[in-house]
Amino acid sequence: MSLAEAPPLPAVSISRRNLGKSGLRVSCLGLGTWVTFGSQISDETAEAVLTVAYEHGVNLFDTAEVYAAGKAERTLGNILKSKGWRRSSYVITTKIFWGGQAETERGLSRKHIIEGLQGSLERLQLGYVDIVFANRSDPNSPMEEIVRAMTYIINQGLALYWGTSRWGAAEIMEAYSMARQFNLIPPVCEQAEHHLFQREKVEMQLPELYHKIGVGSVTWSPLTSLITTKYEERVPDTCRATIKGYQWLKYKVQSEEGKKQQAKVMDLLPIAHQLGCTVAQLAIAWCLRSEGVSSVLLGVLSAEQLIEHLGALQVLGQLTPQTVMEIDGLLGNKPHSKK
């Protein structure tokens, strides 16, 4: 499909939400580049996807130094350069941790945070990123060193905010406390996996951090490679689970647990039909309803798939408390406070 043929989204408005309790306004749906950019899809398709996203109001684009060994950042940077969009009109996030083979090219040492981000900026062909994420916690790097390094790159104008990804609530609180103790810059959000079968952290732990210290959530994997009715007897060749290096996704889909989850997804079909949407749209809308979630990142293979997923915004307003209770009843995995 050419860009000119991309169908419009009638009656859909991609709303903006604050990134945590910062002043940065991001689209409630963002576009991720994991597996797709520089790997699973062609550069031409990546440009079509990014263009459709931007033209439909998506302003948050997420990548990482490790995605496709740097190719994802290069692809994203090349597209942004060719488009000539105002730099102030979109938000770029990248993640630092796995940068290369040498020990000094990995982790969250001051050296790798600074050099890793400089490498990302070169590949992205940008002067700064809006948000840099620590792409997991690092027990080998002192928390004070991490927070000081993040503060330094922000003070140098290489990033505007920093956040965490796959950190525990206690680690995030430690980083915040360290920042307050030494007058440094605290993280503003956590990137976390969140979907119908992964709920505890985003629904129970992060809302407390949001209210206490203003840390919001950018969530990923709303469809968890499972929430689709296309996996019946086999994993399709176009699925990311068939890509070299991602076989673990195939095992996840075909495991006993994966089959149980797919069965529960099928149980959601009547609700999706009642709401006039696909199960994927229902799952994405369900993620958007969670408190403190600033944006949900989408990963897509085509502009058509992106447009379908953006249709989740039409479903969000239909998710009444009764519907959510019905979904919880079918899933049987609603997390409860341990207090």
Summary of the structure (lengths in Angstrom):
residues: 339
radius of gyration: 19.5
end to end distance: 52.4
largest distance: 56.1
contacts: 1175
relative contact order: 0.14
helix: 48%
strand: 15%
